[in-house]
Amino acid sequence: MAKPCAGLEVLIVGAGFAGLTAAIECRRRGARVILLEGSKDRRQLGDIISFGSNSGRIFRRWPGVEDALDPICHHSGGLDFYAYDNEFLCRQTWDAEEVWGKRFNGHRGEIHEIVWNHAISIGVDIRLGMKVSEYFETDTGAGVVVNGEKVSADVILAGDGVRSTARTIVLGFEDKPKSSGYAVYRSWMGTEKLKENPLTAWLADPKIDHHAGWLGPDVHFLVATLQEGTACSWVLTHKDEADVEESWSAPGYVEEAIKAVEGWAPIVHAIIRATPEEKLVDWKLVFRDPLPTWISPKARIALIGDAAHPFLPTSIQGASQSMEDGVTAAVCLELAGKSNVPEAIRAYEKIRYGRVHAVQQTGVTNRDNWHKADFDLVKKNPESVKLPREPWILNFDCQQHAYDVYAETVKSLRAEPGARPSL
């Protein structure tokens, strides 16, 4: 029996979590999928990344992926909060969320490899070293110029990240970022040095994964240990007014990171000083206003993931929302069929747009709840620092939602003034 997307050719640009999810979900529905990645190899870059229960359910639909993820992921039952002077504030637990589904937190590169291998195993054609220089579209298809040659398909899903080339064809102009006013020192390292210091040895307990955070005026520091106490990841978010063109990372320096937490608890200094300098990254954060649209004029090209909506890390939803994009786009293409690709792409945007930007805003509100807090008041009301865990974000099945609202979404698009005949 033919699958619903049989005969549909989908070109995906970018092999991040948005692109890989879109590729897997389109392939599951029978489409021929070509995924173009600019890098010449699949590198295990990055440090810890978090996937909420809303994206965890996507992983669990892919045979074998959950079993492969479990041994490498973080399994702490909660997050312990301290003030910058090491006064204990409160513990936030995740017990109530278990009914929403399963979370997956671990090393970005290790999780990415598992998803990458699954995509290949089901027949996604991944091509490395394919740097896209140009996008184009017609009434019947779309394509890219890569390494001087044209590659065409029925539709393009562009997950080419914060430096997206596709964004220019969608908007009709180059979209300039602006500084968020913050930067992040971050590291993924072994726990050998932590074990040598009585202040930090407890973090390397092989029987318990730990997760703790220290909060202060306009700074926060989070640390997690996992993989039976052998791996540690920490992030330090602080004010930084550097004028940069894009989010970028550079080598970090231990002494510079220490300056950002001057006067803080000795344990925070000890964790930073235990970090091999080659494992420390200085990541400048930029911000973009919400784009007016994610789709090209002929609705044959759609932005997904960071190309459409870069998230601040304090949202703890950037990767999850990218995966939701990929699933929703695939469902819309399935329901529309090869002859109605523009309908699918317009429906994808309408289904996703409002939800994404509401979730995106939580990155700002979560950060400000910590960074702009009055810590005299926080110590009187320590529960105020807990992260909001919203059911509308986390207890959400994007696949079922897309199936449920697709018909009504298309109906509303057809009723809009100036709706195109294809709708």
Steps between C-alpha positions, in 0.01 A plus 500: 500500500642839397586742778324842495806698384615252234617696197570817699856630480611696806828690519617590850787738569683464832549187710424645840209368705244688289637364174551144624151488653339632181700248296403205720133596515471561124681175428274308740209619285660376179661813356833494324720713724836659423667679791783740418751584774772760451752338735733243351449258788261437787683657790409443866482864596336670796419411857177429686169540321148452638194348337172537687222243509340667197798397284579189705187339357644556150818309587289219644312454170826417320584129548812440706575866572372511858706193595811656347447833679434371850859400594648837398235733644460681832263341751486742792168525680528872560691827498647647822511881514749701706558871536839627378629491861410127518187538712265217401176633352285208386481179299290472188391148413353360179275231651176668394618510139540126462141471375591739214775275365872450513778761490840442338800713606856419396797589281384665179749312284420158647123548464548640150698193395220266608240700307733529198552123491126440523438733204751308290354165607157588358632626169562874536761603242743718700762682294791668678712791382201652319520873567191673361572836337160579348132404516241524221140399442242468223127431499572127492810453713803646674871446510841609613836569346763298681864474401406661169226250412121516526307251712119512472199348676128556556566687825787626714507502880787728598646424840826681431530659843542853630717594201226386260545581133139399437377779727594758235279347228212466745520857627629669187777669697788409732386470860746654745527371858547714807683437824303330777726667754613159631761234439555149633814323615436129459688174531468124469780322683601191693468496880858402591587839649165527678574174682826642637334791682286438813277793396402334173559125543132437574409609147686199356294240689468201263162406645318835473475760226514851645352828379554827688485872436639812669318827435615858546441852367506476119693171508405134533713184512363150434687170532396143421682170533399184316614171346574340839688801629754506216373807311429857611340791316472855627373830361555853632272768355612859558472853365701564183448797271739381227392622157489185286336427167380153597492256788853368506726302724868547575748344740417588860746587776467379858613829655246696295222266610610538863465879470132457413437332840730708718395470865288192434500169688835315501339194341415697186862615473618143560288359215624766259865453603467124452421563134771430242526824305475318167154384613372853568297695243395867502165520315362844412121511481319713245127553466262533205158654492230255385506465122184615320492174304687170472397414144608614154273693259396188307479289817750242378765582763442504877732590785518258793687503830750774580478633145142602580514568874828500699437444871682626805634203702291598803188389313627139527290439186709596197575144387153375593327767294730425207391138514134602520555700179633194320209279603236761420644570154501127423138453612389797288680363193338161560149642523538741207670259260748565221252710299435743787845578642434877535190420704707281731768764547253778579318272743830407670576865566151580629495199733843571646540878500304607808614210717867548415507868580315452827755236604786717371399778738548270799875520441489869591259464793690204651832684476359820648337309788851402612717785380284792609384353830537680832698236692392627839146422390605173337636375832164576661314326216745245353230318304490802268814383318348174380473462125145523364407158363200572282267216394414685177867477401605162639181291494460543127495257208591701190423210265148448629444875514594539133261221400224654712522856370619459140158504330379801697830679437470453124141617511605821678782558250257470209274756661775762538478805272717450191540128559679332211301273267709199609337530838 
